[in-house]
Amino acid sequence: MAVEPKTFLILDDEESIRQSIVAYMEDEGYVVYQAGSGEQALEIVKNNHIDEAVVDIRLPGIDGNTFMIEARKILPDIKFVVHTGSADYIPPDSVKDLGVISSKVLIKPVNDLKVLREALKEQYKDE
C-alpha cells in the first residue's frame, strides 16, 4: 500500500521566499500549496487537507496569527511553524495553544531550509 505524500502550505507575501520553500519541500516529497495572503491560505485549507504549514506573521489582510487560529478550526491536526521577519515576535497565548512555541518560530531568512523541515518534524514529537 502506497503512503500518501504529506501536504504542505507556505503562507508568505514574498514570492521569492515562497518559491524557494516550495522547491525545497517538493524535493522532500510533499504536495505543496502556496498563498500570498491569509485569506487565500484559508481558502486552500477549506478545500484541501493540509498536514503542515509555514506561516509568515505580517501579511496583507488577516495576519498569520489569525490564519493559524482559523485554520486549526477547519483542520484540527494541522501543524504550524512561524517564519517571520519580526525578530521580536512572541506568539500570543492563542497561538501558543496551537503548539507554536518559541522553538517553532524561525526568523527570516532561514538560510538552511533543513532547519525549517526539522522544526516541522518536531511538531509530531510534541504530541
Secondary structure, DSSP 8 states (H G I E B T S, - for coil): ------EEEEE-S-HHHHHHHHHHHHHTT-EEEEESSHHHHHHHHHHS--SEEEE-SS-SSS-HHHHHHHHHHH-TT-EEEEEES-TT----HHHHTTT--GGGEEES--S-HHHHHHHHHHHHHT-
